[in-house]
Amino acid sequence: MTIDERLDRLVERHEALAQTVEHLTLNIEATNRSVNKMAQSIDKMAGMMNEIIHGTALLLSRSNTHDALLDEHGKRITKLEE
């Protein structure tokens, strides 16, 4: 194999590696964009989950208050003064 043939092979390998690096760079950038979008979605879902937790706690509190106003037969107590 002559020096020219070796240089041609090295040039081909260099071009192939350069293309591979370019494709990898594009893939990494696309992955970063996807991860950022997912992070934003997770933040939104965490906010919604906090609202659900707060609402559930409020419903539980009101339910307990409601239960306290029922007698042993499940009837609403009308005379709270007694």
C-alpha positions, 0 to 999 in steps of 0.5 A, a space after each residue: 500500500 502506497 503512502 497516497 493510498 494510506 492518506 486516502 484511507 485516513 481522509 475517508 476515516 476522518 470524513 466518516 468520523 466527522 459525520 458521526 460526530 455531527 450526527 451525535 451532536 444533532 442527536 444530543 441537541 434533540 435529546 436535550 430539547 426533549 428532556 427540557 420539555 419533559 422537565 417542564 411537563 413534570 413541573 406542571 404535573 407536580 403543580 397539579 398534584 399539589 392542587 389535588 393533594 390540597 383539594 383532597 385534604 380540604 375535602 377530608 377536613 370538610 367530610 370530618 366536619 360533616 361527620 361530626 354533625 351526624 348522630 349515631 344513626 347517620 341523621 343530621 343533628 339539628 339541635 347543636 345547643 343540647 
